[in-house]
Amino acid sequence: MDRKGELLHTLRTEAVEDFLKVVYLLERQQSPVATKTIAAALGIKPPSVTEMARKLAAHGLLKHEKYKGIRLTEAGRRIALEVIRHHRLIEMYLTEALGYTWDEVHEEADRLEHVISEQFEARIAAAMGHPDHDPHGDPIPALDGSLPPQELITLSEAAPGQPCLIHRITDQSPEMLRHLAGLGLVPGARIVITEKISSSGTIALLFEDTATTVAADIAGYILVKPITRG
């Protein structure tokens, strides 16, 4: 390992990895990412975000422009994707091998993602058959950082009468996951919207010939892929 590699290895604390991971995830919605947005996501004060950003910018892991925001460099993005790969593989292992439910795995994976070795990561991936999605439908980055393509829309965007397959749940709070599991609305479920009820702000749908309704705001967290009629 060269000197630069040694410095990055020393720098990679849990706090640094969490910071880079959060910036990467927020960049999917807004780039550059505002300091206050990162602070809210991490539960810390904006000055602490600024201090960490200066430190990581000095090591080439991100770029911080005053009054504009923060964006990851390629080096920072690689670390973030590695941590996300660990996290999502661990979630898959906990559900498939250890019997955890999908609403239990997030916090466990948050703790373990920082400590597993690359060898252990490889063993998990092999044991799980090299999955490309975690239990919530989130894509698992490949070793090279690439992500499987996803052409998805929210359930609220789907047209009435269009059969859809649920692929991903973006709100992964335990309460939301338990609620959706109780309705059977999990990745792999096939549904059809029957009506969008503007008066009540709900979406009526069929799941396995059973009628149910979902609030429009909750439908925004459910990502689906329309099924082509054959």
FENWO-V975334 format. One line per field, one symbol per residue. ss: DSSP state (H for helix, E for strand, C for the rest). psi: psi as a letter, one per 40 degrees, with the letter a starting at -180 (. if undefined). burial: I if it has 16 or more other C-alpha atoms within 10 Angstrom, else O. Layout:
# FENWO-V975334
ss = ???
psi = ???
burial = ???
This chain:
# FENWO-V975334
ss = CCHHHHHHHHHCCHHHHHHHHHHHHHHCCCCCECHHHHHHHHCCCHHHHHHHHHHHHHCCCEEEECCCEEEECHHHHHHHHHHHHHHHHHHHHHHHHHCCCCCCHHHHHHHHCCCCCHHHHHHHHHHCCCCCECCCCCECCCCCCCCCCCCCEEHHHCCCCCEEEEEEECCCCHHHHHHHHHHCCCCCCEEEEEEEECCCCEEEEEECCEEEEEEHHHHCCEEEEECCCC
psi = hidddddddddgiddddddddddddddddhhihidddddddefiidddddddddddddefeihhhhedahiiiddddddddddddddddddddddddeeiieeedddddddddeeiiddddddddddefgieiadeehihiideeiiiihgiiideeiihehhihhdihdhfidddddddddeegihehhihhdihgddefihhihhfehhiihiddddeehhihihhh.
burial = OOOOOOOIOOOOOOOIIIIIIIIIOIIOOOOIIIIIIIIOOIOOOIOOIIOOIIOIIOIOIIIIOOOOIIIIOOOIIIIIIIIIIIIIIIIIIIIOOOOOIIIIIIOOIIOOIIOOOOOOIOOIIOOOOOIIIIIIIIIIIOOOOOOOOOOIIIIIOIOOOOIIIIIIIIOIOIOIIIOIOOOIIIIOOIIIIIOIOOOOOIIIIIOOOOOOIIOIOIIIIIIIIIOOOO
